[in-house]
């Protein structure tokens, strides 16, 4: 998912590697991502022609590397966002990253992702319900299960809101299936 975030951050325009490290770190709840994570991704993106790099003057006279997404990179990003498996549907992070990029997807892709996540949440809730019924949980374990079930219920309500947003966006979408809006 780090690759989706880094590539997606370039949609706003060219950025320096250091700024990408900082912003991606914020998304992931960290101070900044490590060089050994970010720069190999950027090198792979350049090798795939998804990103270009140019040297620009820095504020204190030094040279800095600035990265920009290419048209091929935008298409690759959309393709990667559209890839959403049953395993991805069980991951909160994988789902939330896709939601962040929903505006780039056509309505059918958005609906498929929402349906898969909804199925995963319902399955998890059933498993938690079974666990609750089958085991004598202590006070704190029961609190955890109750919290997780409430969290699933809240996210299911969010999915309902996302569906309405998607339906409203579909009314204004162009008829092309290009996936880039």
N, C-alpha and C positions, 0 to 999 in steps of 0.2 A: 504494500500500500504506500510505502514511502515514495516509490517511483511515481505513482499516480499524483500524489500531493506535490512533489517537486515539479513534475511536468505541468500540472494544472496551475501552479503558481506563475508559470511563465505566460499564461494566457493574458494576464494584465499588462504585459509588456516586458521588455528586456530587464534582466536583473543581474546583479553581481552574485557570485557564489556565496559570499558571506551573508548577504541578505536572505538568500534562499535557505541557508542553514538556520538563521534566526527565525524566520517566519514558519518554516516547517517544524522547528522545535516547539514553537507556540502551539501549533495545531496538535502536536503529539503530547503536549503537557510537559515539555522539557525546556531547559534554558535555550539550547540550540543543539542541532544534530552534529554529530562528529564528522570531521573531514573524511574519515575512512568510509563513511556511509554516503555522503553527498557527492563527492567528486568522482568516485567510480561510476555512480549513476549518470552523472553529466557526461563522462567520457563514453559510456555505452550509448547514451542518447545521441551524441555527436557521431559515433560510428554508425548508428542506424539512420542518420540524417534527420532526426527528429528535432535537433537543436543545433543552432550555430553558436560560435563563440567569436567574439572580437575583443581586442585589447583597447581599452579606453583610458584616458588619463584620470588618475585619482585626485582626490581633494588636496593631498599633500605632495603632489609631484610624482607619486608612484604610479605604475601602470596597474590596472585592474582588469580582470576578465569579466566580460558581460555576456550573458547567455540569453538567447531568444528562441522561442519555439518556431518551427517551420510549419508549412501547410501539411506536410507528411506527419509531423509530430502531432498536430491537432487531430488528424484522422486516426493515428495510432492511439491517442488518448481516448477518443470516443470508442474505438474498438475495445480497448482495455476496460473502460467503464461498463460497457455493455456486457462483458464477461462477468457473470454472476452465477455461481454454482450453488448447490444446496449447502455445501460447506461454507461458502461465503455468507449465505443467508443466516447461518448460526453465529456469525461474528458481528458484534455491535459495530466495531470499527469499520469493517468492510462495507456494511450497510450504510453507515453515516457518510463515509467517503462518497459512495455512489449518490446519495441524496444531495450532497454538496454540488454535484455536477449534473443534477437532473435536467437543468435547462439546456444541456447539450444533447439530450436524448429525445427520441420520438416517443410518443405516448405509449406505443406497444411495449417498448423496452422498459419504460417507467413502470407500467402495470405489471410486467413479468417480475421485476425486482421487488415491487411491493408485495405481490402474491407470494413469492418465495420466502420473504422475511416474515410475512404474516403466518404462513404455514409453520415456519421454524419456531415462532413465538408460541403458537397454539400447541405444538408438540412439546415444547419445553414446559409450558404450563401444565399440560396433562401429566408429564413425568413428575413435576413437583407435587402435583395433587396426589399422585400415586405414592410418592415418597412420604408425604404427610400422613396419608392413611395407613401405610404399611409399617411405619416406624414410630416409636415413641421418641419424639424430639424433645430435647431440653428447651428451656425458655429461650436461650440465645439462638439455638439452631432453628427453632420455630420462628423467631424474628427474622432470621435470614431468609427462610422460605417465604414468609409473608411478604417481605420486602421484594424479593425476586418476582413473586406473582403480581404484586401491585405494579412493579416496573413493567412487566409484560403487558398488563392491562393498559397502562398509560401509553406505552408504545403502540399498541393496537389502535388506540384513539388517535394518536399522531398519524398513523398510516391512513386512517379515514380522512383526516384533514389533508394529507398529502395527495390522496386520490382526488379530492375536490379541487385542489390547486392544479393538479395535472389535467383534469377535465376542463377547467377554465382556460388553461394554457393551450390545450388542444383546439379550442374554438378559435384561437388566434394564430395557430401554427400555419405556416405555408404548407401546401399540399405535397411538397417534395419530401422524400424519405432520406435526405442527405445526413440528417443527424446533427448538423451544426446550426445552432440558432443564436 
